[in-house]
């Protein structure tokens, strides 16, 4: 057998559920399990210049809102602290956690896709450590082909995963820093890509008006990814010459794609209403390598440690410019968000939050999240 021929080829740089569903959702009946294999490959093999908007960087699941409370706030969560859910937004946000905290969130994403989050934070003498996991799960998808459009009888999945560890500590009495290291895996049928990334964050308590907090975060800084796997290998006939070797092994080499690195600046201001209740204003500006700058704002009313309600908007440009085109929005299609949480800690003695968040999208059905955060 001759040495494999290695052929560079442009292959999937990502599977972005929002972009894929915007393209196919209204033309396909049923849920994603009925989306054919041929359609998916067609969408993933599009030239890169056609995908220059949202999702062109790859690993787009890393930009989906993590946790529940941050989603209710429209993504304005980089200046927040004291919750295990901060692991998804700003690694410095877990520094002042006083007890072991555990958080889990489930979201019914588009067309039968499931989005799962889990986070654990533990305070120690030298700082606070955390671990977290993310999963975007397609479920079984029926495989079809050019010759078997009704199905081959086989199924495949398109799943994305990330798992990481975080360390955060106080640098001064007002300044906290944190860093996360995470491993990323994307798999589609018989190909997969694996890489790593870092999140770096800081949180500054100014002590000024309204207990102003300022958060900074750089997310998803890491090397490019590339797909590999048996689906990129095969045999072909070298020529029609009967004396030539018939079976030549080849291997397709997928194009590398970058991670969706982003920078975030967040603010949180507390406005006391009564002795036990406060109104919080949240603001965040973000800039991703594959999207235009985006501004998010939200209001949250919290009554003691018993409950909170929140409302926000994940894209203020779309809110104040309703006629803005998709190009003007830079592919950012999130919109109004709201949610809340109730603390059943009065029965357990420690925090036991049950939370819900609702998130609107321009073209697709809204996303519902439900989560639990427990202190031990």
ChimeraX attribute file (.defattr): number of C-alpha atoms within 10 A of each C-alpha:
attribute: neighborCount
match mode: 1-to-1
recipient: residues
	/A:1	8
	/A:2	9
	/A:3	8
	/A:4	14
	/A:5	13
	/A:6	13
	/A:7	11
	/A:8	11
	/A:9	13
	/A:10	15
	/A:11	21
	/A:12	24
	/A:13	28
	/A:14	25
	/A:15	23
	/A:16	17
	/A:17	19
	/A:18	22
	/A:19	20
	/A:20	15
	/A:21	17
	/A:22	15
	/A:23	13
	/A:24	16
	/A:25	19
	/A:26	11
	/A:27	9
	/A:28	13
	/A:29	10
	/A:30	12
	/A:31	13
	/A:32	20
	/A:33	18
	/A:34	17
	/A:35	19
	/A:36	19
	/A:37	20
	/A:38	14
	/A:39	14
	/A:40	17
	/A:41	13
	/A:42	10
	/A:43	16
	/A:44	19
	/A:45	13
	/A:46	14
	/A:47	12
	/A:48	15
	/A:49	8
	/A:50	8
	/A:51	16
	/A:52	14
	/A:53	19
	/A:54	24
	/A:55	26
	/A:56	23
	/A:57	22
	/A:58	23
	/A:59	25
	/A:60	21
	/A:61	24
	/A:62	21
	/A:63	15
	/A:64	14
	/A:65	20
	/A:66	28
	/A:67	34
	/A:68	30
	/A:69	29
	/A:70	24
	/A:71	28
	/A:72	33
	/A:73	32
	/A:74	33
	/A:75	31
	/A:76	31
	/A:77	32
	/A:78	33
	/A:79	30
	/A:80	23
	/A:81	22
	/A:82	16
	/A:83	23
	/A:84	29
	/A:85	31
	/A:86	25
	/A:87	32
	/A:88	27
	/A:89	28
	/A:90	32
	/A:91	36
	/A:92	35
	/A:93	30
	/A:94	33
	/A:95	28
	/A:96	17
	/A:97	20
	/A:98	15
	/A:99	16
	/A:100	17
	/A:101	23
	/A:102	22
	/A:103	23
	/A:104	21
	/A:105	22
	/A:106	20
	/A:107	22
	/A:108	15
	/A:109	21
	/A:110	20
	/A:111	19
	/A:112	14
	/A:113	18
	/A:114	16
	/A:115	22
	/A:116	20
	/A:117	23
	/A:118	24
	/A:119	26
	/A:120	24
	/A:121	29
	/A:122	21
	/A:123	20
	/A:124	14
	/A:125	6
	/A:126	10
	/A:127	16
	/A:128	24
	/A:129	24
	/A:130	24
	/A:131	20
	/A:132	23
	/A:133	19
	/A:134	23
	/A:135	20
	/A:136	22
	/A:137	17
	/A:138	22
	/A:139	16
	/A:140	14
	/A:141	19
	/A:142	19
	/A:143	24
	/A:144	20
	/A:145	13
	/A:146	9
	/A:147	8
	/A:148	10
	/A:149	12
	/A:150	13
	/A:151	16
	/A:152	13
	/A:153	9
	/A:154	10
	/A:155	16
	/A:156	16
	/A:157	17
	/A:158	21
	/A:159	20
	/A:160	25
	/A:161	19
	/A:162	22
	/A:163	18
	/A:164	21
	/A:165	20
	/A:166	24
	/A:167	23
	/A:168	26
	/A:169	24
	/A:170	18
	/A:171	13
	/A:172	9
	/A:173	8
	/A:174	12
	/A:175	17
	/A:176	22
	/A:177	24
	/A:178	26
	/A:179	22
	/A:180	25
	/A:181	19
	/A:182	19
	/A:183	16
	/A:184	20
	/A:185	18
	/A:186	25
	/A:187	19
	/A:188	21
	/A:189	16
	/A:190	14
	/A:191	16
	/A:192	19
	/A:193	20
	/A:194	17
	/A:195	16
	/A:196	19
	/A:197	19
	/A:198	19
	/A:199	26
	/A:200	22
	/A:201	25
	/A:202	25
	/A:203	29
	/A:204	20
	/A:205	16
	/A:206	13
	/A:207	10
	/A:208	9
	/A:209	10
	/A:210	15
	/A:211	13
	/A:212	17
	/A:213	24
	/A:214	21
	/A:215	27
	/A:216	24
	/A:217	25
	/A:218	22
	/A:219	26
	/A:220	25
	/A:221	18
	/A:222	18
	/A:223	14
	/A:224	18
	/A:225	24
	/A:226	21
	/A:227	25
	/A:228	18
	/A:229	16
	/A:230	12
	/A:231	14
	/A:232	18
	/A:233	15
	/A:234	13
	/A:235	13
	/A:236	10
	/A:237	12
	/A:238	12
	/A:239	12
	/A:240	9
	/A:241	9
	/A:242	7
	/A:243	7
	/A:244	10
	/A:245	13
	/A:246	15
	/A:247	14
	/A:248	16
	/A:249	17
	/A:250	17
	/A:251	19
	/A:252	21
	/A:253	18
	/A:254	18
	/A:255	15
	/A:256	16
	/A:257	19
	/A:258	20
	/A:259	28
	/A:260	24
	/A:261	21
	/A:262	19
	/A:263	19
	/A:264	24
	/A:265	21
	/A:266	25
	/A:267	22
	/A:268	24
	/A:269	20
	/A:270	17
	/A:271	16
	/A:272	14
	/A:273	12
	/A:274	10
	/A:275	8
	/A:276	11
	/A:277	17
	/A:278	18
	/A:279	20
	/A:280	17
	/A:281	21
	/A:282	25
	/A:283	23
	/A:284	24
	/A:285	19
	/A:286	20
	/A:287	16
	/A:288	20
	/A:289	16
	/A:290	23
	/A:291	21
	/A:292	17
	/A:293	18
	/A:294	19
	/A:295	22
	/A:296	22
	/A:297	22
	/A:298	24
	/A:299	22
	/A:300	21
	/A:301	20
	/A:302	20
	/A:303	17
	/A:304	13
	/A:305	15
	/A:306	17
	/A:307	17
	/A:308	20
	/A:309	21
	/A:310	24
	/A:311	20
	/A:312	27
	/A:313	26
	/A:314	28
	/A:315	22
	/A:316	18
	/A:317	19
	/A:318	23
	/A:319	13
	/A:320	9
	/A:321	11
	/A:322	9
	/A:323	10
	/A:324	12
	/A:325	11
	/A:326	14
	/A:327	12
	/A:328	13
	/A:329	21
	/A:330	16
	/A:331	17
	/A:332	23
	/A:333	18
	/A:334	21
	/A:335	20
	/A:336	22
	/A:337	24
	/A:338	23
	/A:339	25
	/A:340	23
	/A:341	24
	/A:342	18
	/A:343	21
	/A:344	17
	/A:345	15
	/A:346	11
	/A:347	9
	/A:348	12
	/A:349	10
	/A:350	14
	/A:351	20
	/A:352	23
	/A:353	21
	/A:354	18
	/A:355	23
	/A:356	24
	/A:357	26
	/A:358	21
	/A:359	23
	/A:360	19
	/A:361	16
	/A:362	14
	/A:363	15
	/A:364	18
	/A:365	12
	/A:366	18
	/A:367	16
	/A:368	18
	/A:369	24
	/A:370	20
	/A:371	21
	/A:372	20
	/A:373	24
	/A:374	22
	/A:375	22
	/A:376	13
